[in-house]
């Protein structure tokens, strides 16, 4: 069995395990707060720890030459990352309001400008809202101008930043 097929099977098992956990939660009368928090608007990145990877390996897929380190496919988002630019629309470190404000602005931008993906990111102690995946600074500057025209109240905070982007 090829290594990529093994990795795909392992990733499928991980997804199925997550679905079982979520299904268990959904059998309860109401959706728990943690599920709402995880699935609430935005992009979620799941990183599989090596210990979980080892647990997901079954006897039948494990051979003497099985690589027990985390597979390359365990974090597919990182493979598509390249240096590029995003437009930062919001940044705040107020622990009471920053997260909700970032998500609110993200929903506003997504509804009016659906061609741009939005990313609400927490890098301690800041909540940030970044928009788009641009190869060049010129593309990002054009998008920043479009955002400033569409949302004049956000203009003070809008700026182009270097970031790893999904292309």
N, C-alpha and C positions, 0 to 999 in steps of 0.2 A: 504494500500500500504506500502511495507516495506521501511525502511529508505534508504537502499542501492539502491533500485529501484528509489526512489525520487532523490537521489544524482546523479544517472546515467542520469536521465531525465534532471536535472539541468545542468549537465556537457554537455549534448548533446545540450541544448539550448545555452549555452555559446559558444560552438564550432560553432553552426549555426550562431550566432550573429557575430562572428569573420569572418566567411566565407562571410557573407553579406557585411561586411565592406570591406574586401579584394576584393570581386567581384565588388563593387562600384568603388574602385580604378582602377581595371583592365579595366573598361569600358572606362576610359579615354585613350587618344591616346598613352601615354607612362606610364610605371609603375613609380609611384612616388618614390622619393629617400627613403622615410621612409620605404616603402615596401621592396625595395632592401636591405636596411640596416638591417631590421628585419630578412629577409629570407636568407640573404647571409651566406654561409657555417657555420656550427657549430651547437651547441645544444642551443635551446632557451627554457627558463623556463617561463611559464606564471603563475602568482599568481593572483587569483581572489580576489579583495577587497570585504569586507563584504557588502558594499553599492551596488556593482554590483550583488552580490548573492541575495540580497533582491529584486532588480529590476527584476531579472530573475524568481523569484518565481511567479507563476501565481495564480489566485484565486482558481483554481481547485486543485492545489497540496498543497495549504496552508490550514492547519487545526489549531484548537486551540492549539494543542500540537506540532506544527512545530517548530523545533529548528532553530532560526534565526541567529545563529552564523554560520560562514563559515563551510561548510561540510568537513569531513575528506578527501573526494575524490577531493576537490578543488585543492589540491597540491599533486598529486600522486607521483611526483618525490621524495618528501621528505620521503614517506613511504618506499621506497626501499633503502634509504641511510643507510650505515653501516660504521663503522670505518674501514679504510683500507689504501691503499697506491696508489699514482700515481707518474708518472715520470714527473717532471717539466723540460720542455725543454727551456722555454723562460720566462723572466720577465724583464719588462722595464717600466719606468714612463715617457718617452718622449711623450708628448701629440700629437706631429705631426706624429710620425712614429711607435709607439709601437703597435697600433691596427692592422695596415696593415701588419707589420712584423710578428706578432703572427698568423694572418690568413694565411699568405703566408706559413709559416713553417707548419701550421696545414694541409694545402692542400698537401704539399710535403710529409709529414709523412703519411697521409691518402692514398695517391696514391701508395706509396711504401710498406707500412705496413698496409693494410686494416683491419687486425685482431684486431688492437687497435683503440678504440674510442679516439677522441681528444676533448679537452675542452678549448675553448678560454674564459677566465674569466677576468672580470674587477672588481678589488677590489681597490677602490681609494687609492692611485693614480697609481696603477700598473695594466698593462695588462699582463696576464700570459697565457702560453700555457702548459696544463697538458695532459698527455697521459695515457690511460688505467684505469682499475678498478681492483686492485689487493688486495686479502685478506691478503697476507703475504708480508713482506719486501723482502724475498728471491725472490718471483715472480717478484716484482717490480725491484729488482737489475738485474735480468736476462733480463728483458725488457730494462732496461737502457743500458746494455751492447750491446744488439741488436741495439738499437737506435744509440749508439756511433759508432758501426761498419758501420751502414747504412748511417749515417750522421756525418762524422768526423768533419765537420766545426761547428757543434752544441755542440761538446763534452765538451767545457768549462762550458757551462750552464746546462748540464744535471745532475739532481740529484733527488734522491728519497725523496718524501715528504709525510707526513701523511695527509690524507684527508678523507672526507666522500665520499664513492664510491657507484656506482650502481651495485649491485650484483644480 
